[in-house]
Amino acid sequence: MLAALALLLAADEAGLRVLESRCLECHHASKMKGGLDLTTRESLLKGGETGPALVAGQPEKSRLWRLAARLEDPFMPHKRDKLPDAELQAIADWIRAGASYARPLKPPAASDRKEFSITEADRKHWAFQPARRPEPPDVRDASWVRNPIDRFILARLEAAGLGPAPRAPRETLLRRVTFDLIGLPPTPEEIDGFVNDPSPEAWAKVVDRLLASPHYGERWGRHWLDLARFAESNGFEHDFTWPHAWRYRDYVIRSFNEDKPFDRFLREQVAGDELWPDDPEALVATGFNLLGPDMDDSSDQVQRRHNTLNDMTDTTASVFLGLTLGCARCHDHKFEPFPQRDYYRLQAFYTGAAFRRDQPVPTPAERAAFEKEMETYNQFPQIRELAELEAAPRERAREKKLRALSPEAMEAHRTPAEKRTTEQANLALETQPMIEVAEKDLLAEMSAADKARRKRLQEEAKKLPKAPSLPLAITVAAGRPAKTFVLFRGEYTLPRDEVKPGFPDVLGGGDAPRPARAALADWLVGHPLTARVMANRIWQHHFGRGLAPTPSEMGPRGQAPTHPELLDWLASEFAARRWSVKEMHRLLLGSEAYRQSSSATHGAKADPENRLYWRMNRLRLEGEAIRDSLLAISGRLNPAMGGPGVLPPVPADAVRGLRGGWTPSPDPSDHVRRSVYIHARRNLRFPFLEVFDAPDSNLSSPERGRSTTAPQSLTLLNAEEVVVAARAVAERVERGAETADGRIVLAYRLILGRPPTEKEMGLARDFLASSPLSEFCRALFNLNAFIYTE
């Protein structure tokens, strides 16, 4: 009963949406063409100048439907294309169900009817301008300048009557840059090596050492994974695990460690399958497009695919262009110069793509070995017999399921994929799960004797060598060409004008030279906004805030850059340095601006937010860096890299009621791996990381929050991670120093990266007079100096 009611309501809503999108523009209370008003059931039944428009329950006798179906003149919609069959069917079903109105209808908004226009002011927005390379300005105090970045910073400071802060102490600088580049604290030996190195190249050697560390990719890969909304499950109610998603995470980490040029990195993720079809790395990279939440078990598979296309379009614009294009999905953007048409022109690059969750991605050597092993495996008599035994009943089961579909769906499946219409392709996609043959379907088509034989063969097959397998990954692949339409209010059931692949008008516009995603990748790399966005992101992670403070919102609604000339210079330098992210690190970290102290106060009144960078920003570490520090300082960090996500233990309360549960990894050494390798589940953020503002992986996250909350203090006091680390550090300190004062100094150097002050020594001695060393270490973990970089 409830199911039937739900279907009836769905049919009513579908019919009303068609009327609203196709008919109300000319037939509403303020504009009754032909005297017909369709906004309410009463006005519909009243009819227009030619009489009643509806015979309830009988679409074939209703003038409304007959005009739309073009069985009578004048054809409707007037001077427009005929409605798609799906919309005609929706109107017919609605009339047949009684033509009820669950709500009054509203005519399209004015913005839907008027031509969208882009003004000259829109085109002159700073982010949309051609690439340029400003000359670094002259400054009065050139002695402070170490590279061109300092000239841009100092010129603004001098104009504001301010000066830069003094250079930070060496211990502070080393801790700052070590966390920035590898997300781990420096060791006492590394601190001593830098502090006692008098050579002019001491700083450059530190930077080069850190950039060469494999931990660099784990740190900077994490920043990119935030942008890519990386997770290893699909979210929603069931939150099913994606067993192969981790390959994308490892690809990102390798790419940063290898200093893969960013233009190549971008191209691989947008169109790696088209540009390098034989390169497994490039195929894995395309998983970027499919990492968003996905309702695998959706009852509407067409809507599911459109949701994925929307997510791909939104993420491409946000991550690479720093634009919130998603607002133009349902209507022309209200605040940015992006008409709805631009949204679907960008989406058209992806419309025909095939989405694959388990695509083989072997190297040529792996494929050759697999084929050789399979040839041997398939020669086993048990395997051949099983395949022959199952073939006929499997086909019968599929055919039975096929015949149970509607005639239209059955015809869609029997039509070769390359010859299907758009409607047939959608119908085949939507009904595909209904014709898949499950184990019970197969057994239902087999005789008792065949079942027994099959069971015997399966038992014998278990004794054979394991069948070979190929590495699998989430990928996008080129599919067959598909049409793209502007969708009324974003509804796939309400297509309007067809569009071709193209680029936003305000960014230069124009149709793509070819519909392939490779054309989109080429255009993205060539547009100056892409370099500006990535250069801004690199600056953001070193200075705590982007030169443009809204890193994924560079349009007119975003905040303007504080130093636009510097941002343009960095963008041009990024391209000039062959898109090397590591070279950009060397450039930024080599500046005097980066090496300023964070404790200066001389500019607090004139520039309280430090927008002019008269000092360094003091930054709270992310949850991953805090947890990894606990492991590293206590000597427990497992440096193993890559592979499927690991599951450390979590509090029982965190998983109570969670579908699928959270079973800790059986190998205890996996529990102490770096946080980037923790299984990334959408419906359960790892509790220790969540309390320190781990991002929501349902959306691209351009910047981490830095909250200050009571649960953070309670976590640092009581969490198992902290308690165990404190005990382990205490044991390490006892082994490393013989005297009480020596242990205090070593604890400070391990945990805070510096020796204690005289006052701190006195407090420590008093504390240890009545408390164990492990409690002293835990107290140090609760200092701001542990979770902040100065």
C-alpha positions, -999 to +999 in steps of 0.1 A: +000+000+000+027+025+010+048+015-020+019+021-044+012+055-028+049+064-032+048+055-069+016+076-073+032+106-056+063+102-077+043+101-109+023+132-099+055+152-091+071+141-124+041+154-143+041+187-124+078+193-130+072+189-168+043+214-167+064+238-146+095+237-168+078+235-203+044+251-200+042+277-173+064+302-191+033+310-213+004+297-192+003+312-158-019+338-140+000+368-153+005+355-188-024+333-200-016+325-236-049+312-251-066+320-219-051+290-202-036+291-166-019+259-154-008+270-120-037+252-101-059+222-108-090+245-108-076+268-135-065+238-156-100+222-154-115+256-163-096+255-196-088+282-221-102+299-251-106+266-270-124+248-242-114+222-216-077+212-216-081+180-196-102+149-193-091+134-160-078+099-162-077+099-201-046+115-216-055+104-251-087+125-249-070+155-231-062+184-253-032+193-231-015+160-239-026+157-275-010+191-283+022+182-265+023+148-284+017+167-316-015+149-325-033+182-329-025+217-339-011+240-326+019+219-315+032+226-280+054+240-267+049+267-293+079+271-316+100+247-295+112+212-301+088+183-293+090+171-257+112+140-251+092+107-249+100+105-211+083+139-205+053+130-226+050+098-206+052+117-174+023+140-184+003+110-196+009+091-163-001+122-143-033+126-162-041+089-159-036+091-122-062+120-119-040+151-126-038+160-089-018+190-077+003+183-046+013+220-047+006+251-068+030+256-096+053+285-101+064+300-134+101+300-142+120+328-125+129+358-145+166+347-145+155+315-163+138+335-191+162+363-196+194+360-216+224+359-192+249+386-198+285+389-188+296+425-181+329+441-189+335+444-151+331+406-149+357+401-176+381+425-158+381+405-126+417+400-114+416+362-116+404+361-152+432+382-166+459+369-190+491+357-174+516+385-166+549+387-149+553+419-128+587+432-120+597+429-084+594+464-069+623+485-055+626+487-017+645+509+006+660+482+028+675+459+002+697+442+027+667+422+040+659+408+006+669+372-002+649+366-033+621+384-053+594+373-029+609+395-002+608+426-025+570+422-030+564+417+008+588+444+019+574+470-006+540+467+010+554+468+045+573+500+038+543+516+022+524+509+054+551+522+076+560+487+089+591+466+089+595+428+090+600+408+121+635+395+130+645+360+119+633+332+141+657+311+162+673+282+144+655+255+165+622+272+157+630+274+120+639+238+118+608+227+136+587+249+113+601+237+080+603+201+091+566+200+099+558+220+067+576+196+044+573+161+060+547+166+088+570+152+115+591+168+142+629+171+138+651+148+159+676+162+184+704+151+160+689+170+131+685+201+154+721+199+165+733+195+129+715+226+117+722+248+148+759+240+146+763+244+108+778+278+101+779+275+064+758+298+042+742+268+026+729+253+059+693+263+053+693+251+017+708+218+027+680+213+053+653+220+026+669+197+001+671+169+027+635+172+036+623+174+000+643+141-007+625+123+022+598+098+013+578+114+041+575+146+019+550+128-004+530+116+026+527+152+039+520+170+007+499+142-007+476+146+022+470+182+012+460+170-023+438+142-009+418+169+010+411+186-023+403+154-041+377+144-014+396+111-010+378+083+008+378+045+007+340+041+011+310+054-008+291+071+021+254+074+025+235+048+045+256+017+038+290+033+034+303+003+014+341+000+012+359+006-021+387-020-019+409-004-046+406+033-037+440+032-019+458+030-052+449+067-059+463+077-025+495+059-033+497+075-068+494+110-052+521+103-027+545+089-054+537+119-076+548+144-050+579+124-040+589+122-077+582+159-082+560+150-111+554+183-130+520+197-120+509+200-156+515+163-161+498+156-127+467+175-138+465+159-172+468+124-157+439+130-134+416+146-159+424+125-190+452+100-182+433+072-199+432+092-232+467+106-231+486+076-217+463+045-221+492+021-216+505+037-184+489+022-153+498+053-132+478+075-156+448+052-154+449+051-116+451+089-116+417+092-133+402+079-101+403+115-090+370+120-109+351+092-091+362+098-055+331+116-044+302+099-025+282+075-045+250+056-038+258+023-054+225+007-045+204+036-057+170+026-072+175+053-099+208+045-116+204+073-142+201+098-113+231+082-097+252+087-128+241+123-131+250+128-094+285+116-103+288+138-133+278+168-112+304+159-086+331+156-113+321+189-128+320+207-095+354+193-083+372+200-116+362+237-114+369+239-076+403+221-075+419+233-107+403+267-113+393+277-078+357+284-089+324+275-073+307+265-106+283+241-089+258+269-082+252+271-120+239+235-121+202+245-116+202+280-129+224+309-140+248+317-112+233+344-090+266+360-080+293+349-104+295+354-142+286+318-151+254+310-169+239+275-165+250+268-201+287+270-190+281+244-164+269+218-188+294+227-215+321+218-190+302+187-179+299+176-216+336+166-215+326+138-190+292+128-202+303+099-223+329+086-198+327+050-185+330+048-147+349+017-134+354+007-098+375-024-105+395-017-137+427-038-141+458-015-141+487-039-147+521-029-161+530-047-194+551-072-174+523-079-149+498-084-178+521-108-196+527-128-164+490-129-157+480-141-192+506-169-190+494-180-155+458-179-167+465-200-197+479-226-173+451-222-148+423-226-174+438-259-185+428-276-153+400-300-161+379-288-131+380-252-143+370-261-179+342-283-167+328-256-144+328-230-171+310-254-195+285-265-168+275-229-159+273-214-194+238-225-204+220-220-171+236-187-167+224-175-200+189-189-193+188-170-160+198-138-177+172-143-204+145-149-178+154-117-160+155-098-193+120-109-203+107-097-170+116-061-179+094-037-197+094-040-235+113-008-238+140-019-214+143-053-230+147-037-264+174-013-250+194-043-237+191-062-270+202-032-290+241-030-294+255-004-271+269+017-300+235+018-316+214+028-286+196+061-284+202+083-254+169+071-239+179+035-244+213+040-230+198+055-198+172+028-196+199+000-200+220+017-173+191+020-149+180-016-153+214-033-155+213-045-119+180-062-126+195-086-151+226-095-133+227-132-125+233-140-088+243-174-073+206-183-065+195-174-100+221-197-115+212-226-092+175-222-100+183-231-136+203-262-128+192-297-123+199-315-090+225-336-108+242-306-122+242-289-088+259-318-072+284-320-100+291-283-097+296-286-059+321-315-065+340-295-091+342-264-068+356-286-040+382-299-063+390-264-076+398-253-040+427-277-040+442-261-071+467-232-071+450-199-066+439-182-097+461-153-107+448-117-104+456-083-117+459-051-097+426-032-098+418+005-094+390+030-097+392+047-131+375+067-157+376+054-193+365+068-226+329+056-233+307+061-263+297+097-274+267+109-255+246+141-258+246+167-231+217+190-223+211+220-201+188+205-174+159+226-161+166+230-124+193+203-126+166+176-133+178+149-157+142+143-166+139+178-179+165+184-206+165+216-226+190+228-251+218+205-262+253+218-256+287+208-269+319+206-248+333+240-242+348+264-217+333+292-195+327+324-215+343+347-189+375+326-191+378+330-228+350+306-238+348+289-270+340+253-280+365+226-275+387+217-305+377+181-298+352+166-273+379+145-255+388+152-219+424+156-231+412+189-247+399+200-213+432+190-196+451+210-223+429+240-217+432+239-180+470+237-181+471+266-206+448+289-186+466+314-163+440+308-135+452+272-130+488+283-122+475+311-100+453+286-080+481+261-074+507+287-066+483+302-041+477+267-025+515+262-021+518+296-004+488+288+018+504+257+033+537+275+041+523+307+054+490+296+069+468+316+045+467+320+008+477+353-008+441+350-021+425+340+013+397+319-003+418+293-022+389+275-040+368+306-046+388+329-069+357+344-086+342+378-078+326+365-045+360+353-032+384+376-013+409+395-034+446+387-030+465+408-005+495+409-029+481+404-064+514+412-081+532+386-060+506+360-068+510+367-106+547+366-103+546+332-084+522+318-110+545+328-139+575+314-120+556+281-114+552+277-152+588+289-158+601+263-134+584+236-154+556+232-130+579+218-103+562+219-069+596+212-052+612+242-069+583+263-056+591+251-021+627+261-025+616+295-037+592+302-009+613+287+019+644+305+006+627+339+013+634+360+043+597+364+047+593+327+055+621+328+081+605+356+102+597+352+139+560+347+148+564+363+182+568+399+170+541+424+180+552+457+163+525+456+136+496+443+157+478+476+158+483+486+121+477+451+107+461+428+134+454+400+109+489+401+096+477+405+060+509+422+051+531+394+065+551+416+089+557+384+110+552+346+105+518+331+114+517+308+143+498+276+132+481+247+149+491+214+135+466+192+118+454+160+135+476+138+113+508+157+122+499+156+160+492+118+159+523+111+138+544+132+161+533+111+191+543+080+172+577+094+160+588+109+193+579+077+212+600+057+186+569+036+176+562+050+141+561+023+114+576+039+083+560+014+059+545+031+029+515+023+006+490-005+004+453-008+015+442+014+043+449+002+079+425+002+108+439+011+142+417+004+172+390+030+180+368+035+211+338+011+211+314+041+213+327+054+180+316+024+160+284+015+179+257+011+152+281+016+124+272-005+093+301-028+085+318-021+118+355-013+122+377-044+127+413-034+137+440-047+114+454-080+127+490-069+125+497-045+155+525-028+135+499-015+111+483+004+140+513+027+143+516+037+106+513+073+094+479+087+096+476+092+058+473+054+056+444+050+080+413+036+062+394+067+051+358+059+058+331+085+050+308+077+079+335+074+105+363+099+106+391+084+128+382+099+162+416+113+171+418+131+138+382+143+138+386+162+171+415+181+154+393+192+124+397+164+100+378+174+069+345+161+056+355+139+026+321+143+009+333+176-005+366+190-017+383+207+012+406+236+003+417+244+039+415+227+073+397+243+101+417+253+132+393+253+160+401+254+197+377+232+217+374+214+250+375+179+234+410+187+220+423+193+255+406+162+268+420+141+239+456+153+247+451+144+283+433+111+281+434+095+246+451+061+244+474+075+217+488+101+241+490+079+272+509+051+254+532+077+237+540+093+271+550+060+286+572+051+256+589+086+256+596+083+293+613+049+287+633+065+258+643+095+280+654+072+308+676+052+285+690+084+268+700+104+299+714+094+333+706+125+355+672+140+363+681+173+347+694+155+316+661+137+313+642+170+315+663+185+288+660+155+265+622+153+270+619+190+260+641+185+229+622+154+218+587+168+223+591+205+217+623+207+196+642+230+220+658+229+255+638+242+285+642+277+298+655+283+333+620+288+346+608+257+329+637+237+344+626+247+379+589+238+372+600+205+358+621+196+388+591+205+412+567+184+391+590+153+390+595+154+427+560+140+432+550+126+397+564+099+374+584+108+343+556+095+320+532+121+335+558+148+329+560+137+292+522+138+290+522+173+304+546+184+277+522+169+251+495+192+264+515+224+259+506+247+230+543+245+220+537+208+210+507+213+188+517+247+173+545+257+150+560+291+158 
